[in-house]
Amino acid sequence: MVKKEEGNSIEKIVSLCKRRGFIFPGSEIYGGLANSFDYGPLGVELKNNIKNAWWKRFVHQRDDMVGIDAALIMNPKVWESSGHLKNFSDPLVECKKCHHRFREDQLESKNCPDCKGELMSAKQFNLMLKTFLGPVENDESIVYFRPETAQAMFVDFKNVLDTTRRKLPFGIAQIGKAFRNEITPGNFIFRTREFEQMEIEYFIKEEEWEKVFEMWRKEMQLWMTDVLGLKEKDIHELDIPDGERAHYSKKTIDFEYDFPFGRKELYGLAYRTDFDLKNHFKEAPYENIELKEKLYPHVVEPTWGVDRSVLAVLCNAYAEEDERIVLKLKPSLAPYKIAVFPLLKNKPELVEKAKEVYKMLKKDFVVIFDERGNIGKRYYSQDEIGTPFCVTIDFDSLEKNDVTIRDRDTMKQERIKIEDLVLFLNNKLQ
Ligand code: ATP
């Protein structure tokens, strides 16, 4: 019997992720490393499903988008021009007593949250993660891991334009790692120092920005509800007021999600004006052939955190029912789509038939074979990792060439002919 409590605590999600191989603490056998995490065998599938759905929807299925995959470490001049070296900082305060450090804008009172001691006044702390490139460690060899993927889309703008001959409006998309020396990482994979982003820089004429901003606002909403399956009631828009936006932004909306630890930023949408292209290119990089004029395109930037997407999807899917824990993932996101079982492990004819079905399904789907324990335990185990369908081969299957298929959410079972199985699953798993 599953013990029920009100709401889903983050501890339950963390525990399931560890227990079932979604997400492990990074470098665990050495005591971990300051809030770093590794995606395990199921986590990488879930994460890839999210990234692939994003690429398909926003790159492959659109006519106005191309992708890139840029280097993580860029010439430090990039960060000088973009303003990150000067402005990409958070206000850091230190406790006079215990010397713990905090982000001032996240504190609820003027005292230390750990020991209630007095806090020193805030200093700006730059979040860029530094390292040295090459064998000499001096000021000239200092480089930074990118704190956002966005700058590569600006720096590569001309190359993309020259090689693809795009006309405004069009976008450049990228999925990749970003690094920030966060003062207080935490809440599992919500805030880490190494994370992944999916970003689009959408290039437009200045006068179009409001229309385009609205288009991306709707696209982001649809992504959250239709692709990730998040509930509308858990999603909120926050218009960031003047003075609180990033240094490059004229308008920003944060999409916030009701995580178990509170309402927090999931994604952002910003109008970056022509700030970045102007800083990187001395000459206007875009030529309007019809009007014979050169111009700096303006930019609307929708940005998605991959890890925060994974976390929101897990929190949304986690459910405790009378006899089971179940991850009600959208089938398109589930790590395994189907589990195949022989009813009994010690009957070679059942195992052989089940392996045949497994091999057949593996050509089209991500499938797992399980013969351990009894059927009830196997269902339980698959429910907990969100597998939408379980297929069981029993003695009747040998004569009638059919199987029992069990639906994760309704727990209903039906008999299906093996020859109809692929079509049936294709329809259900779309
Ligand atoms: P926050 O206010 O939470 O620090 P931010 O406003 O600085 O976030 P952006 O610069 O807009 O974040 O980054 C774009 C997206 O990247 C965020 O919406 C989030 O999904 C993700 N992201 C940013 N920082 C982190 C982090 N430290 N760990 C995980 N994901 C992050």
Residues whose N, C-alpha, C, O or C-beta is under 5 A from the ligand:
A	BS01	ATP	E182 I189 F190 R191 T192 F195 Q197 E265 L266 Y267 G268 T303 W304 G305 D307 R308
